[in-house]
Amino acid sequence: MKKFLSIVLFALLTLSVTAQNTKKPVIGISSTWGGGTSTQVPVTYVNSVIRAGGVPVVLPLTDDIELLSAMLERVDAVIMTGGEDIDPLKWFGEEPIPAMGEIAPKRDEFDIMLIRLAVEKGLPLLGICRGHQLLNVAFGGTLYQDLPSQLKGYSVKHRQSTPGWYGTHSINIEKGSLLFKQLGVETIAVNTFHHQGVKDLAPGYKATAWSKDGVVEAMEKVGSSKVYGVQFHPEVFTSNGYDAFVGIFSHLINEASIFGASRKTK
């Protein structure tokens, strides 16, 4: 495993040097837990970073904070990807309800550590679906473990059965928010593949978009232009050639460029 991680770090360093030479920021993408046999991300995230002008690299799972810190020294921003449910007992003090889905304890540990360390270091960070929920949980927020059974007034289907590049329900976006600036609209149709959602917002964060039944569809760190999350999956649209959501990634790339430039001057 140590040999594998050494190879990963070498690859990260090589890509970082290449990106600096081409003036493209390096974007670290959180990976899934493959039972100890693989580390991977959906290609839609990779394609979206490339399309927005960044250099994507996969951040492999580790419980070594020094190693993770070394990885983050070689990237200019982080994307937290979608996936499994989040363990409610460990991360926000609730007993699991019967409708809760599959959890990935090792991935929870890694992702929470990654988010906290990245934000502490001042890196731009985008959370998508599970990543959006984890951003909230990492800083003291809570989740609905299952929207259909816990959200009062639940009336929108949040797990679509149509292709991912097709928007199936609308969201309302707060004018002046990061998401509004990224997309340029106050309402838009999004895709949806989740049954958990943000409940109590973490201190220092605010909701900026909602579905018609009140589910938080976007959030951002108060007073910051570089830490934000969305409940839907913009990378699926962007990877399939649709332009409506590319601004979410272009904004991250721009913030990553600013961060990378500031890091060089220190």
LINSULDA-V546476 format. One record per run of one state. SS is the DSSP state (H for helix, E for strand, - for the rest). FROM is the first residue (numbers start at 0). LEN is the number of residues. Records with the same first field share a line. If there is no record, write none. Layout:
SS = FROM-LEN  FROM-LEN
This chain:
- = 0-1  22-3  30-12  52-2  59-5  72-4  80-4  85-2  92-10  103-1  121-2  128-1  138-4  144-2  150-8  159-9  173-4  183-3  190-2  193-3  198-6  211-4  221-5  230-3  239-6  265-1
H = 1-21  42-10  64-8  87-5  104-17  129-9  146-4  177-6  233-6  245-20
E = 25-5  54-5  76-4  84-1  102-1  123-5  142-2  158-1  168-5  186-4  192-1  196-2  204-7  215-6  226-4
